[in-house]
Amino acid sequence: MSADHSSSRGFVTIATGSEHYYQLAYNLLRSYRRNGGCSFPFAIIAEEENEYTKAFDKVVLMSKPTHSYMDKLRLQDCLPFDEAIFIDADCLVYGTIDDWWSYFENGPDFSCFGYAYDDLTTDKGWFRWEGMGEFKDQIHFVPSFSGGIYYVRKTQTAQKVFDLAKYAAAHYKEYPFVIFNAPADEPVLALGMAVCDCRPVDVSEVGIYVKRKDLPMDILKPSASWTYGGRTFPVKLVHWGNFGTMKAQYLLEVERLNRDLAGKPMSPFRARLRYCTLLRHDAATLFKRVWLRARLLLSTGHSTP
């Protein structure tokens, strides 16, 4: 089905910085158009137009990006639709996601897939309620989620979520955020969500979105699955993570996708052989990740999560 360009709803991703991130966004788009349903337009927020952005239905240019995940805090400012589902560029689509709007349509103006802990004394979630200062009395739950997907309406409430997140990022050390020593989109947006009563949507029993790489998957069937607690769930979107996109499994999935779309499918035998040749990327990626963590540890005295 072709995209409905008149729709006030659409998917959106962000790519800034090196060509690598534009390639990731392009891979995400192609996986959506093959596997995701393709009923809605897909936009990209970028700092320049290039060969990759030409493939998207809409292009919104962002001035002076940070070239980091903190560019997500400007999503509301660049929103090309009245309602948008943001997807990180380092994701691939393994099933129809056009029905995701049903999870959000009766909910708050800003949301995501995750959990809301009503026990404010919990040691889970993106911040510790006891130390949230002037926000403490406005908080009635502690959000926990991965920032690979956000749902946003172009409303004042959603804008307030982003405004609070930007404030929290500027005063990050004054509050007990967890995991990240420096500002990141998840903890500061979690504060905005809590203050504005924008709860995450719990889809843990559905398993439609997983931030894991070691899954049984085949982008051409398409299928991916996640086993947890003795149950197996179908997965519609896999969030690989930046380092995961440099490894053999992701590279093979993308190569098979591109060959299939070009009418030159890869045989199972050739796919296995190609995977073996790509494994060198895993060793290089592991070395790079260890080196970056060691450098951070030496410079700050703290290890990354």
C-alpha positions in Angstrom: 0.0 0.0 0.0 1.4 3.4 -0.9 1.9 6.1 1.8 -0.9 8.5 2.5 0.8 11.9 2.2 -2.2 13.8 3.3 -2.3 12.0 6.7 -1.6 14.1 9.8 0.2 11.0 11.1 3.6 9.7 10.2 6.8 8.0 11.3 9.9 10.0 11.7 13.6 9.4 12.4 16.7 11.6 12.9 20.0 11.4 11.2 22.8 14.0 11.8 26.6 13.8 11.7 28.5 11.2 9.7 27.2 9.3 6.6 26.9 6.2 8.8 23.8 7.6 10.5 22.1 8.5 7.2 22.8 4.9 6.0 21.1 3.6 9.2 18.1 5.8 8.6 17.9 4.7 5.0 18.0 1.0 6.1 15.2 1.6 8.6 13.1 3.2 5.9 13.6 0.4 3.5 12.7 -2.2 6.1 9.5 -0.3 6.9 8.5 -0.1 3.3 9.1 -3.8 2.8 7.8 -5.2 6.1 6.0 -2.5 8.1 2.8 -1.9 6.3 3.8 1.3 4.4 0.4 3.0 5.0 1.9 6.2 6.5 4.5 8.7 5.3 8.0 8.4 6.8 10.0 11.6 7.4 13.6 12.3 8.3 15.0 15.1 10.4 18.5 15.8 9.2 21.1 18.6 9.0 21.5 18.3 5.2 19.8 16.8 2.2 21.6 14.0 0.4 21.2 10.8 -1.5 19.7 9.1 1.5 17.2 11.8 2.5 15.8 11.8 -1.1 14.1 8.4 -0.4 12.0 9.8 2.5 8.5 11.3 2.1 9.4 14.5 4.0 12.7 16.1 5.0 13.0 18.6 7.8 16.3 20.3 8.3 17.7 20.8 11.8 20.2 23.7 12.3 23.2 23.2 14.6 22.5 19.6 15.7 24.5 18.1 18.6 25.3 15.0 16.6 24.2 12.9 19.5 21.0 11.4 21.0 20.3 14.7 22.5 19.0 15.9 19.1 15.9 14.0 20.1 15.1 16.9 22.5 14.4 19.0 19.4 11.9 16.5 18.0 8.9 18.6 18.9 10.4 21.7 17.2 10.9 19.8 14.0 7.8 17.7 14.0 6.5 17.3 10.4 3.1 15.8 11.4 0.3 16.5 13.9 1.1 13.0 15.4 4.3 11.2 15.0 5.9 8.0 16.0 9.7 8.5 16.3 12.0 5.5 15.6 15.7 5.5 16.2 17.7 5.2 13.0 19.5 2.1 14.4 16.3 0.0 14.2 15.0 -2.5 11.6 11.3 -3.4 11.0 10.3 -7.1 11.1 6.5 -6.8 11.0 3.6 -4.5 10.5 3.9 -1.4 12.7 1.1 0.6 11.1 -1.2 -0.6 13.9 1.0 1.0 16.6 -1.2 4.1 16.5 -3.8 2.1 18.4 -1.6 1.8 21.4 -1.3 5.6 21.7 -4.5 7.1 20.3 -6.4 7.2 23.6 -3.3 8.1 25.7 -1.2 11.1 26.6 0.3 13.5 24.1 3.8 12.2 24.7 4.4 8.5 25.3 6.6 5.5 24.5 6.7 1.8 25.2 7.8 1.1 28.8 6.7 1.0 32.4 5.4 3.4 35.0 6.3 2.5 38.6 3.7 3.9 41.0 5.8 3.0 44.0 7.9 6.2 44.2 10.4 4.5 46.4 11.4 2.1 43.7 15.0 1.7 42.8 13.9 1.2 39.2 13.3 3.8 36.5 15.3 6.8 35.2 15.5 8.8 38.4 15.2 8.6 42.2 12.0 10.4 43.3 13.4 11.4 46.8 15.9 13.8 45.3 13.8 15.5 42.6 13.6 18.8 44.4 10.9 21.2 43.2 9.4 18.5 41.0 8.9 15.9 43.7 5.3 16.9 44.6 4.3 16.8 40.9 5.6 13.3 40.3 3.2 10.3 40.9 5.1 7.6 39.0 8.7 6.8 37.9 9.0 6.0 34.1 11.3 3.3 32.7 11.8 2.8 29.0 14.2 2.7 26.2 14.3 5.8 24.0 14.2 4.1 20.7 10.6 4.9 20.1 8.6 8.0 21.1 5.0 9.0 20.4 4.4 12.7 20.0 1.4 15.0 19.4 2.0 18.6 18.3 0.4 20.0 21.5 1.3 22.2 24.4 1.5 19.3 26.8 4.0 17.5 24.6 5.9 20.8 24.3 6.1 21.0 28.1 7.6 17.5 28.3 10.4 18.6 26.0 10.8 22.0 27.8 11.2 20.2 31.1 13.6 17.7 29.5 15.8 20.6 28.2 15.7 22.2 31.6 16.7 18.9 33.3 19.6 18.5 30.8 20.9 21.9 31.6 20.8 21.1 35.4 21.5 17.4 35.1 23.9 17.2 38.1 21.3 18.7 40.4 19.0 15.7 40.3 19.5 11.9 40.9 19.2 10.6 37.4 20.7 7.1 36.9 22.8 5.1 34.4 24.2 8.1 32.5 26.8 10.5 34.1 26.0 13.1 31.4 22.6 14.1 30.0 20.8 11.6 27.8 17.4 11.7 26.3 15.8 9.0 28.4 16.3 10.3 31.9 15.4 13.9 31.2 12.3 13.0 29.1 11.3 10.6 31.9 11.1 13.7 34.2 9.0 15.6 31.7 6.7 12.6 31.3 6.3 12.2 35.1 5.5 15.8 35.7 3.1 16.0 32.8 1.4 12.7 33.7 2.4 11.1 30.4 2.7 7.4 31.1 4.5 4.9 29.0 2.5 2.2 27.3 3.2 -1.3 28.7 3.4 -3.8 25.9 5.6 -6.3 27.7 3.1 -9.0 27.0 3.1 -8.3 23.3 6.9 -8.1 22.7 6.5 -5.8 19.6 9.7 -3.9 20.3 13.0 -5.3 21.7 16.4 -3.8 22.3 18.3 -6.9 21.7 20.6 -8.3 19.0 20.8 -12.1 19.8 17.4 -13.0 18.5 16.1 -15.5 15.9 15.3 -13.3 13.0 15.0 -13.2 9.2 14.2 -9.8 7.7 12.9 -11.4 4.5 10.3 -13.7 5.9 9.9 -11.3 7.8 10.1 -12.6 11.4 11.9 -12.1 14.7 11.1 -13.5 18.1 12.0 -13.0 21.7 11.8 -15.7 24.4 11.3 -14.5 28.0 9.9 -16.3 31.0 9.2 -19.5 29.0 7.1 -17.6 26.4 8.0 -16.6 22.9 6.8 -13.2 21.5 6.8 -12.0 17.9 9.0 -8.9 17.5 8.1 -6.2 15.0 11.0 -3.9 15.6 14.6 -4.6 16.7 16.6 -1.8 18.2 20.2 -2.8 17.4 22.1 0.0 19.2 24.8 2.0 17.5 27.5 -0.7 18.1 25.1 -3.4 17.1 24.8 -1.9 13.6 28.5 -2.4 13.1 28.3 -6.2 13.7 27.9 -9.1 11.4 24.3 -9.9 12.1 23.0 -6.4 11.3 25.2 -6.0 8.3 24.0 -9.4 6.9 20.3 -8.5 7.4 20.8 -5.2 5.6 22.7 -6.8 2.7 20.0 -9.4 2.3 17.3 -6.7 2.4 19.0 -4.6 -0.2 19.6 -7.6 -2.5 16.0 -8.7 -2.2 14.7 -5.2 -3.0 17.0 -5.2 -6.0 15.6 -8.5 -7.3 18.8 -10.4 -6.5 18.0 -12.5 -3.4 20.8 -14.2 -1.5 20.7 -18.0 -1.2 20.8 -19.5 2.3 24.3 -21.0 1.6 25.6 -17.7 0.4 24.1 -15.9 3.4 25.9 -18.3 5.8 29.2 -17.8 3.9 28.8 -14.0 3.9 28.1 -14.0 7.6 31.4 -15.7 8.2 33.2 -13.1 6.2 31.5 -10.3 8.1 32.4 -11.7 11.6 35.6 -9.7 11.5 33.5 -6.6 12.1 32.4 -8.1 15.5 36.0 -8.2 16.7 36.7 -4.7 15.5 33.5 -3.4 17.1 34.4 -5.1 20.4 37.9 -3.6 20.4 36.5 -0.1 19.7 33.9 -0.4 22.5 36.5 -1.6 25.0 38.8 1.2 24.0 36.1 3.9 24.3 35.1 2.6 27.8 38.7 2.5 29.0 39.3 6.0 27.8 36.2 7.2 29.6 37.2 5.4 32.7 40.7 7.0 32.7 39.3 10.5 32.0 36.5 10.5 34.5 37.1 7.7 37.0 33.7 6.2 36.2 32.7 3.4 33.9 29.9 3.6 31.4 26.9 1.3 31.9 
